[in-house]
Amino acid sequence: MMAGLLLSPMGALKIVFLALLLSNLRATFIASEWKPAAEGEDQPQRFSDTWRDKLVDSLPPRLWPPARIPFYALGAFWLLLSLFALAGVLLMRLGILPVQGLH
């Protein structure tokens, strides 16, 4: 029966999905026994020994609020540029858009 399952066209894929399902089920049971951390226990220890430590600990919280708008705009621009490039490649593959310079 196992040989038939493995040799069928989608047999190996079914086994991979079954393994993924069982690993998620196991993780759920393991996570159900976790207890929440005490107040302040899960926060990282901050070092303020050097100039670099102070910069690394304080710069991101101050820099992110004003920098997120240009970051999201740049991300949206990059996504649109990638989608246009993908559409161009698909149109070239389908023969709708002629390719210049290739012989």
N, C-alpha and C positions, 0 to 999 in steps of 0.2 A: 504494500500500500504506500509506503514512504517513497519507494523508487518511482512509482507512478506519479506521486505528487511532485517530486523533484523534476521528473522528465517532462511533465506537461508544460505547455507554452508559458503559462503564468505561474507555475508552481514555485519557482525560486522567489518571485516577487511576493507571493502569498506568505512564504516563510519569513521573509524580511519584515513584512507588515505585522505578522504575528509576534515576532521578536520585539518589535517596537512597541506594540500594545502591551506585552507582558512586562517590558522594562518600565513603561509608564505606570502600570499597575503596581509594580514593586516600589517605585519611587513614591507613589501616593501613600502606600502603607508605611514607608519609612518616614515620610514627612508628617504623618499624622501623630507620630510620637515625639516630635520636636516640641520643646517648651520655649516660649518667647523669652528673649533676653531681658535682663533686668534693666531698670532705668539707667541710661548712660553707659551700659556695658558694651553695647555694640558700636559705639563711636570710636573712631581711630584716635590714637594718641597724637597730639600735635607737637611738633618740635619747633622751637623758635631760637635755635642756637645760632644759625648762620643767616646771612642776608638772603641766600637762596631758599632756605626753609620758610622764612617769613614771606617771601615773594610767592612761593608755590602754595602756601596756605591761604594767603589773603587775596591774591590777584584774580583767580577764577570767579569767586563770588561777586567781585566788583566789576569784572570785565564782561561777564556774560549778559546781564540785562541790556546794556546798550549795543553789544555786538551781535545779539541774536537776530535782529532785523536784517542787517546785511548778510548774515550767515544764511538765513532762510531764503533771502532773495537770490543769493549766489547758488544755493542748492536747487531752487526752482529753475533758474537759468540753465544750470548744468543738466537737469533732467530734461528740459525741453530740447536742448542741443543734442542730447543723446537720442531722444525720440526722433528728431529730424534726421539724424544720421542713420538710424535704424530704418526709417521709412525710405530714405534714399537708397540704401543697400537693397532693400526688398524690391523697390521699383526697378533697380538695375538688374536684379536677378530675374524678375518677371519680363524683362525686355521692354518695359514701358518707357523708361528713362534711358536714352542712349549714353553710352560710355565713350567719352572723348579721349583720344590719345592712346588707346589700346589697339594693337593690331594683331 
